[in-house]
């Protein structure tokens, strides 16, 4: 593995971590992924609130730390390849409307596979990248919702109040 030793632990090459992260974002944003993203990974309680979760499977090369594939049926075909799952937590709607974003909850090895410490370390290094990416997207969405668009400024305020958007109705419902 292209890494340096720090305190007895291998540190993965940052370019590998960034490549794995970019692949993850591309996979999640791909229209082909919609089928594999659902509430299939149970729920998790964060700060007393139930969050839905979804899982993304993948295969990592234990020698290089590079993710070879993300997908619903990703399977290791070589001895040096290891299968994993990334569990991503999605906050409930009332928290989404307040700007709380998705987070990586857990990295799991598959039941019939084990992850080497170096593979687990490489995958865990993506967590802060994902969490920051998700928070930035959430903040961008909130900023768009808060600033009036050009079409909204042409509408008289009383007219806009008569026709609240779906998000406005959800905010009112959940006290956001």
Secondary structure by P-SEA (a helix, b strand, c coil): cccccccccccccaaaaaaaaaaaaaaaaccccccccccccbbbbcccbbbbbbbbbbcccccccccccccccccccccccccbbbbbbbccaaaaaaccccccccccccccccccaaaaaaaaaaaaaaaaaaaaaaaaaaaaaaccccccccccaaaaaacccaaaaaaaaacc
